[in-house]
Amino acid sequence: MGDNSTLWTLAIAVVTGGTAVLASWVTGRGSARAATIQAETAARAQRAERLRESRRTAYLDLIEQAHRMGELYWETSALLRRPDSPERLDTLRELHDREIAEYGRIRRCARIVELEGPPEAAAAALALQKATGPFYTGVTAELSGDPTGRDRLDAAYAPFWQSLEHFVDAARTAHQRE
């Protein structure tokens, strides 16, 4: 009977040990899976936050550039209220050159918003970029001697500021959804 008791003790020890190893393996797998899920969740949260910040920066850059363009347009309008003179024409050419350079910046900002998205903000950014066209047309008309240049420039303000407001609304909505 002694051998039988030893055999049972040994069998129980093997089963208990096997159960412990199996339980340890299952726990390890569960812990590893939980750690993987936690790491993936943290990585997704970081990516979402980086995208949110990247979009916010792109939106702010475009808004800032639009305001710079607006200041340039006001400066141009003020110049056009002065009497015709060679100095006025020279200054208008300088302002036109600045307008072209500033347009390049607003175009870049709009393209970044287009890249960052979402589609509603991108569409509003491109509309804002296009709203600078009438100012360009007005200045070039004035430079070519067309007497309607100043009127074209003055008529361009409301659509430009409306497109900026539309962009700000679209950017705010997109930012709040994120």
Secondary structure, DSSP 8 states (H G I E B T S, - for coil): -HHHHHHHHHHHHHHHHHHHHHHHHHHHHHHHHHHHHHHHHHHHHHHHHHHHHHHHHHHHHHHHHHHHHHHHHHHHHHHHTS---HHHHHHHHHHHHHHHHHHHHHHHHHHHHHHH--HHHHHHHHHHHHTTHHHHHHHHHHHTT-TTHHHHHHHHHHHHHHHHHHHHHHHHHHHHH-
